[in-house]
Structures are given as structure tokens and as C-alpha cells.
Amino acid sequence: MMDSTADEDFPPNPFRSGGQQQQPPPQQTPSMLPPVQPQQQQQHPLQPQQQEEQDFFTNPAPVDPLSTPAPIQQQQRKADGIYNTSGNTLQAPPQQLSWWQSCRACCTMQTYAQYFDVDTADIKTRLMGALLHFYQPDYFRTNVIGIERNTTTEGGLKGPDLYGPFWITMTVVFSLAVTSNIAAYLHSDNMGDFEYDISHLMRALTILSTWSFAIPTLFWLTTRCMGMNALYLVDWVCLYGYSMLPLLPATVLCLIPSEIVMWVVLAVATAVSGILVLRNVAGPLLACDVSQSKSGPLLLAILGMHVILLLTLKLAFYK
């Protein structure tokens, strides 16, 4: 039998349960490897249809533009001609609209909605600019109307509109029809037998609507055929619409019973109208025509059309 004192030469046995105090575990040295996480329960992969339903109804994640196919990256908004593309630096040019797609876009209200998005302050600024800055080159088109629509900054120019030209034309139509009948009444020898001529209203509507919308469309088609793509159709219509504004006070002044006053008033009004159009289209047309052989006859045609307008207003309404 061994002596009990022999056990004192050996360290305490950790496996012996005798109420003896256990030594603390040795201090662990820091390891360069990250701690091992407990193994998560393996999830069963969802079927494609189940995964799609979960992404749609629970947590729809944004689509990575780099992983999106090219036809989805370049989505074209046919209404206003703006192209939505991804944030890549190099992108393929957008696909051009076909002739049938362009015709369909022209027949939708969404195409023209942006050209009526103006308020009273915008119209007031454009009316004052048409009367005060008609003689300055490109001032009305660039500083009052705006070449492009700017909605990013507060108070930015909204570009050409169709709201002002439409209502200016309609106002001049009614003013011309009413004042021409009043002028005929003042010039008649027998006022008792005078009758109101309702045909002046239809005549004014036909002439001024043709002037505001058909004539600029004709000039736009002419520039397209000549290869001078300086101005868009809405630019031509907008300029011709606001150029009708000087005719509004002229129709009121034509109530003065004097032939000389009528000729002078109508001549001044058509001159201001023609200068407004010429000073704002001459710059872009001359910039596109290097040889100056195409823009010259076109500018003379614009001037000649205003002379025809003067003669038409005087001889058809204020005889």
C-alpha cells in the first residue's frame, strides 16, 4: 500500500471529484482566424415561382442595372422623346421611332401635355417679352421662352409652349371679328340699315388659324427638306403664336374712322410681328446654312408672308 504522502508530489487530478478546487483554464492566445459561427440550419432552396412571389410581396429588392438585359436598360418614352437608361458611361444610342410609332405618338394627349404646363406668371412674362424684346436677336427664344424645358431649378425656363399661342390666336379672332363689324358700322352712311356680318368671325378664324399653325408647319417642313434642322415644329408654332400679340391692340385702334390710321396701325403691328419672328429664327437658320444660299430665300419668304397678312387684314376686314 503506497504512502498517502506520495500524492503530494503530483498536481491535483482534475478528474477527481472530491470537492477540491479546480484550476482555472489556461488563457487562450488570440487567433488570427475569425471565430467560428454556429452552423445555421440549411434552408431548402425555393422554387423559381415561389422565389418570385416572395420577392414581390415581401421585400422587392432593386434590380442591378449591370445585370439587367440591354432591352430593359434602354426603355424609351415615346411621348416626350426622353430616354431612360442605366447609369453606365458607355451606352448604345436609343432606337429610332418608326413612322407609324411617330404618328401614334402625335395622336396622344400625353405628347402635348408638357406644352401646356405653364402658369399665369409664365404667360405674363412671355407676353411682356414679345412686346418689349421683339427686336433683340434670339432674346425671346433663349431668354424668355427657353430652348429646352428646365424643371430642375426653381424658376427655370419651361421651353416653348402651345397654351399661349392658342389663346392669343382665339382672342385676336374674336377681337378682329367684333372690331371689323364696329368699324363697318361707323363708316356706313345709313346706320339704321346696318346688319352684323357673322361671316367675319369664320373668316377671321380661318385666316388666323392658318397663320398661327399651318404657316409655321409649312416653314418647318421646308427646312427639313433643305436639311436645316435648326428649329423644332413647336418652336415655329410658339414664335408665330406670340407674334400675333401686336395685332390685338391694332384691332382696337382700327376703330378710329380714318383710312390712314388703319393702314399705319396695321403696318406697325405686322412689322413688329415680322421682326419678332425674323430675329428669332434667323440665327439658327444661318448657323445651319454654311453657304448662306438656303436661308436667305427662306427669310425673304417669311417677310413676304407678313406683307400678305397686312393686305389680308386691311382688305378683308377694314375696307
C-alpha positions as CSV (number, residue, x, y, z in Angstrom):
1,M,0.0,0.0,0.0
2,M,1.5,3.3,-1.1
3,D,2.0,6.1,1.3
4,S,-0.5,8.9,1.2
5,T,2.2,11.5,1.3
6,A,3.3,10.4,-2.1
7,D,0.3,12.1,-3.7
8,E,1.5,15.5,-2.6
9,D,4.4,15.3,-5.1
10,F,1.9,15.3,-8.0
11,P,-0.5,18.0,-9.1
12,P,-4.2,17.6,-8.3
13,N,-6.1,15.4,-10.6
14,P,-8.8,17.3,-12.5
15,F,-10.9,14.2,-12.9
16,R,-11.1,13.5,-9.2
17,S,-14.3,14.7,-7.6
18,G,-13.5,15.3,-4.1
19,G,-14.6,18.9,-3.6
20,Q,-11.1,20.0,-4.5
21,Q,-10.8,23.4,-6.2
22,Q,-10.2,23.2,-9.9
23,Q,-7.6,25.3,-11.6
24,P,-8.8,28.0,-14.0
25,P,-8.4,27.1,-17.6
26,P,-5.3,28.4,-19.3
27,Q,-5.6,31.7,-21.0
28,Q,-6.3,31.4,-24.7
29,T,-4.0,33.1,-27.1
30,P,-5.5,35.4,-29.7
31,S,-6.0,33.8,-33.0
32,M,-5.9,35.4,-36.5
33,L,-8.9,33.4,-37.7
34,P,-12.4,34.7,-37.0
35,P,-14.5,32.9,-34.5
36,V,-16.4,30.1,-35.9
37,Q,-20.1,30.9,-36.1
38,P,-22.6,28.2,-35.3
39,Q,-23.8,26.4,-38.3
40,Q,-27.1,27.7,-39.4
41,Q,-29.9,25.5,-40.3
42,Q,-29.7,24.7,-44.0
43,Q,-32.6,26.3,-45.9
44,H,-34.2,24.5,-48.7
45,P,-34.0,26.4,-52.0
46,L,-37.3,27.9,-53.2
47,Q,-38.7,27.1,-56.5
48,P,-38.4,29.9,-59.1
49,Q,-42.1,30.7,-58.9
50,Q,-42.0,30.7,-55.1
51,Q,-38.9,32.9,-55.0
52,E,-40.5,35.4,-57.4
53,E,-43.7,35.6,-55.3
54,Q,-41.6,36.1,-52.1
55,D,-39.6,38.9,-53.7
56,F,-42.7,40.7,-55.0
57,F,-44.9,40.5,-51.9
58,T,-42.3,40.7,-49.1
59,N,-39.1,42.6,-49.9
60,P,-38.7,43.7,-53.5
61,A,-35.0,44.4,-54.0
62,P,-33.7,46.9,-56.5
63,V,-32.6,45.5,-59.8
64,D,-28.9,45.8,-60.5
65,P,-28.6,47.8,-63.8
66,L,-25.4,45.9,-64.7
67,S,-27.2,42.6,-64.6
68,T,-30.3,43.8,-66.5
69,P,-30.6,42.9,-70.1
70,A,-29.9,45.6,-72.6
71,P,-33.5,45.8,-73.9
72,I,-34.7,46.6,-70.4
73,Q,-32.0,49.1,-69.7
74,Q,-32.9,51.3,-72.5
75,Q,-36.6,52.0,-72.2
76,Q,-38.0,54.7,-74.5
77,R,-40.7,57.1,-73.5
78,K,-42.3,57.7,-76.8
79,A,-44.5,60.6,-75.6
80,D,-41.8,63.2,-74.9
81,G,-38.8,61.8,-76.5
82,I,-36.8,61.2,-73.3
83,Y,-34.9,58.0,-72.9
84,N,-34.5,56.2,-69.6
85,T,-31.1,54.4,-69.5
86,S,-28.9,52.9,-66.8
87,G,-26.0,54.7,-65.2
88,N,-23.4,53.2,-67.4
89,T,-20.9,55.5,-69.0
90,L,-21.0,53.9,-72.5
91,Q,-24.4,53.3,-73.8
92,A,-25.8,52.4,-77.2
93,P,-27.8,55.0,-79.0
94,P,-31.6,54.8,-78.5
95,Q,-33.7,53.1,-81.1
96,Q,-35.3,55.5,-83.5
97,L,-39.1,55.5,-83.7
98,S,-40.7,54.2,-86.8
99,W,-43.1,56.3,-89.0
100,W,-46.1,54.5,-87.6
101,Q,-44.9,55.0,-83.9
102,S,-44.4,58.7,-84.5
103,C,-47.9,59.1,-86.0
104,R,-49.4,57.3,-83.0
105,A,-47.4,59.5,-80.6
106,C,-48.7,62.6,-82.3
107,C,-52.3,61.4,-81.6
108,T,-51.9,61.0,-77.8
109,M,-52.7,63.7,-75.3
110,Q,-49.6,62.9,-73.3
111,T,-47.4,64.2,-76.2
112,Y,-48.9,67.7,-75.9
113,A,-49.4,67.8,-72.1
114,Q,-45.9,69.2,-71.5
115,Y,-46.5,72.1,-73.8
116,F,-49.5,73.3,-71.7
117,D,-47.7,73.1,-68.4
118,V,-47.4,76.8,-67.8
119,D,-48.9,79.1,-65.2
120,T,-50.1,82.7,-65.2
121,A,-46.7,84.1,-64.3
122,D,-45.1,82.3,-67.3
123,I,-47.7,83.6,-69.7
124,K,-47.3,87.2,-68.4
125,T,-43.5,87.1,-68.8
126,R,-43.8,85.8,-72.3
127,L,-46.4,88.4,-73.3
128,M,-44.2,91.2,-72.0
129,G,-41.2,89.7,-73.6
130,A,-42.9,89.5,-77.0
131,L,-43.7,93.3,-76.9
132,L,-40.5,94.6,-75.2
133,H,-37.8,92.4,-76.7
134,F,-39.1,91.7,-80.2
135,Y,-36.1,93.5,-81.8
136,Q,-33.3,91.7,-80.0
137,P,-31.7,88.7,-81.8
138,D,-32.6,85.4,-80.2
139,Y,-33.6,87.1,-76.9
140,F,-37.2,86.0,-76.9
141,R,-36.4,82.4,-77.9
142,T,-33.5,81.9,-75.5
143,N,-34.1,84.2,-72.5
144,V,-37.9,84.4,-72.3
145,I,-39.1,81.1,-73.8
146,G,-36.1,78.8,-73.3
147,I,-34.6,76.5,-75.8
148,E,-35.2,73.4,-73.6
149,R,-37.5,72.7,-70.8
150,N,-35.7,73.2,-67.4
151,T,-37.6,71.8,-64.4
152,T,-34.6,71.0,-62.2
153,T,-34.0,74.5,-60.9
154,E,-36.7,76.8,-59.4
155,G,-37.8,79.5,-61.8
156,G,-36.2,77.8,-64.8
157,L,-37.4,78.4,-68.3
158,K,-40.1,75.9,-69.4
159,G,-39.3,76.0,-73.1
160,P,-41.8,76.5,-75.9
161,D,-45.5,76.2,-75.1
162,L,-48.7,75.9,-77.1
163,Y,-51.0,77.4,-74.4
164,G,-50.1,81.0,-75.2
165,P,-50.3,80.7,-79.0
166,F,-53.7,79.0,-78.9
167,W,-55.4,81.6,-76.7
168,I,-53.7,84.6,-78.3
169,T,-55.0,83.4,-81.7
170,M,-58.5,82.8,-80.4
171,T,-58.5,86.2,-78.7
172,V,-57.4,88.0,-81.8
173,V,-60.0,86.1,-83.8
174,F,-62.9,87.4,-81.7
175,S,-61.4,90.9,-81.5
176,L,-60.9,91.1,-85.2
177,A,-64.5,89.9,-85.9
178,V,-66.1,92.4,-83.5
179,T,-64.0,95.5,-84.3
180,S,-64.4,94.9,-88.1
181,N,-68.2,95.0,-87.7
182,I,-68.0,98.1,-85.4
183,A,-65.7,99.8,-88.0
184,A,-68.2,99.0,-90.7
185,Y,-71.0,100.4,-88.6
186,L,-69.1,103.7,-88.0
187,H,-68.2,104.0,-91.7
188,S,-71.8,103.3,-93.0
189,D,-73.9,106.1,-94.4
190,N,-77.2,104.7,-93.2
191,M,-76.7,103.3,-89.7
192,G,-80.3,102.2,-89.5
193,D,-79.9,99.6,-92.2
194,F,-76.6,98.2,-90.9
195,E,-76.5,94.4,-90.2
196,Y,-73.9,92.5,-88.3
197,D,-71.8,90.3,-90.6
198,I,-71.3,86.9,-88.9
199,S,-69.1,85.7,-91.7
200,H,-66.3,87.9,-90.3
201,L,-66.0,85.5,-87.4
202,M,-65.5,82.4,-89.6
203,R,-63.2,84.4,-91.9
204,A,-61.0,85.6,-89.1
205,L,-60.9,82.1,-87.6
206,T,-59.8,80.5,-90.9
207,I,-57.2,83.2,-91.7
208,L,-55.6,83.5,-88.3
209,S,-55.6,79.7,-87.5
210,T,-53.9,79.2,-90.8
211,W,-51.4,81.9,-89.9
212,S,-50.6,80.5,-86.4
213,F,-50.4,76.8,-87.2
214,A,-50.3,76.0,-90.9
215,I,-47.8,78.6,-92.0
216,P,-45.1,77.6,-89.3
217,T,-45.7,74.0,-90.2
218,L,-45.0,74.7,-93.8
219,F,-41.8,76.5,-93.0
220,W,-40.7,73.7,-90.7
221,L,-41.3,71.1,-93.5
222,T,-39.3,73.3,-95.8
223,T,-36.3,73.5,-93.5
224,R,-36.5,69.7,-93.1
225,C,-36.4,69.2,-96.8
226,M,-33.5,71.6,-97.1
227,G,-31.5,69.8,-94.4
228,M,-31.6,72.7,-91.9
229,N,-32.8,71.1,-88.7
230,A,-32.3,74.2,-86.6
231,L,-35.8,74.5,-85.0
232,Y,-38.4,72.1,-84.0
233,L,-42.0,72.4,-85.1
234,V,-43.1,73.5,-81.6
235,D,-40.6,76.3,-81.8
236,W,-42.1,77.6,-85.1
237,V,-45.6,77.4,-83.8
238,C,-44.7,79.1,-80.5
239,L,-43.0,82.0,-82.2
240,Y,-45.8,82.6,-84.7
241,G,-48.4,82.3,-81.9
242,Y,-46.7,85.0,-79.8
243,S,-46.1,87.2,-82.9
244,M,-49.9,87.6,-83.1
245,L,-49.9,89.6,-79.9
246,P,-49.3,93.0,-81.6
247,L,-52.4,92.5,-83.7
248,L,-54.6,92.6,-80.6
249,P,-54.2,96.4,-79.8
250,A,-54.1,97.1,-83.5
251,T,-57.6,95.7,-84.0
252,V,-58.9,98.1,-81.3
253,L,-57.1,101.1,-82.8
254,C,-58.7,100.3,-86.1
255,L,-62.0,101.6,-84.7
256,I,-60.7,105.1,-85.4
257,P,-62.6,106.2,-88.6
258,S,-59.6,107.0,-90.7
259,E,-58.1,105.0,-93.6
260,I,-54.6,106.4,-92.9
261,V,-54.8,105.4,-89.3
262,M,-55.9,101.9,-90.1
263,W,-53.1,101.4,-92.6
264,V,-50.5,102.8,-90.2
265,V,-51.7,100.8,-87.2
266,L,-51.9,97.5,-89.2
267,A,-48.5,98.1,-90.8
268,V,-46.8,98.8,-87.4
269,A,-48.4,95.7,-85.9
270,T,-47.4,93.3,-88.7
271,A,-43.9,94.9,-88.7
272,V,-43.4,94.1,-85.0
273,S,-44.8,90.6,-85.6
274,G,-42.4,90.0,-88.5
275,I,-39.4,91.4,-86.7
276,L,-40.1,89.1,-83.7
277,V,-40.2,86.0,-86.0
278,L,-37.2,87.0,-88.1
279,R,-34.9,88.0,-85.2
280,N,-35.5,84.6,-83.5
281,V,-35.3,82.3,-86.5
282,A,-32.5,84.0,-88.5
283,G,-29.7,83.0,-86.1
284,P,-30.4,79.2,-86.1
285,L,-31.1,79.1,-89.8
286,L,-27.9,81.0,-90.7
287,A,-25.9,78.7,-88.4
288,C,-27.2,75.6,-90.2
289,D,-26.6,77.1,-93.7
290,V,-22.9,77.5,-94.2
291,S,-23.2,78.7,-97.8
292,Q,-26.0,81.2,-96.9
293,S,-27.8,80.1,-100.1
294,K,-30.8,78.5,-98.5
295,S,-31.5,80.7,-95.5
296,G,-31.7,83.9,-97.5
297,P,-34.7,83.0,-99.6
298,L,-36.4,81.4,-96.6
299,L,-36.1,84.6,-94.6
300,L,-37.4,86.6,-97.5
301,A,-40.4,84.3,-97.7
302,I,-41.1,84.9,-94.0
303,L,-41.1,88.6,-94.7
304,G,-43.3,88.3,-97.7
305,M,-45.9,86.3,-95.7
306,H,-46.2,89.2,-93.3
307,V,-46.8,91.6,-96.2
308,I,-49.6,89.3,-97.3
309,L,-51.0,89.2,-93.8
310,L,-51.1,93.0,-93.8
311,L,-53.0,93.2,-97.0
312,T,-55.4,90.5,-96.0
313,L,-56.4,92.1,-92.7
314,K,-57.0,95.5,-94.3
315,L,-58.9,94.4,-97.4
316,A,-60.9,91.6,-95.8
317,F,-61.9,93.3,-92.6
318,Y,-61.4,97.0,-92.6
319,K,-62.5,98.1,-96.1
